[in-house]
Amino acid sequence: MMPELGKYTATVLLSYAGTLGPMIVLLGWSLWRGAKVKAALAAQEERMKKNG
């Protein structure tokens, strides 16, 4: 499935890893932060309901 890269195999694979690694980290961080903000918003809305 992967094309023959010859002597550039390591360089290309490291480039893929160097690109996909940070992208996966940023995606995970964004999902985690979104869940945290959503929970904080829900808590604030609950306080607003109790206080009028």
N, C-alpha and C positions, 0 to 999 in steps of 0.2 A: 504494500500500500504506500509506503514511504519511498520517494524517489532516491536514487543513489546520489549521495552528496560528495562522495570521495573524501578528500582530506578536509573538507569543510563541515563534516558531520557534527563534530563537537561544537564548533562555533555556532552553527545554526540551532542545534538543540539547546545550547546555553542561552541563545537569544530568545528562543521560545519560552524557556523557563523564566528568563529575566522579564519577560513581558507578562506571561500568564500569572506568575507568582504575585506580583503587586496587584494585578487586577482582581485576583481571588481574595486577597487580603482586603482590598477596598470594598468589594462586594459584601464580604462578611461584616466589615465594620459598619457599612451603611445599613445593612439589615438589623444589626444589633442596636445601632443608634436610633433607627426608626422605631423599633419596638420599645425602646426606653422612652422616647418622646411621646409615643402613643399612650403608654402607661401614665406618664406624667399629665398628659392632657385629660385622660379619663379621670384621674384623681382630682384634678382641678375642676372639672365639670361636676363631679360628685360634691365637692365642697360648695360650689356655686348653688347647687340644688338645695343643699341643707341651709345655706345662709340667705336664700331668697334671691 
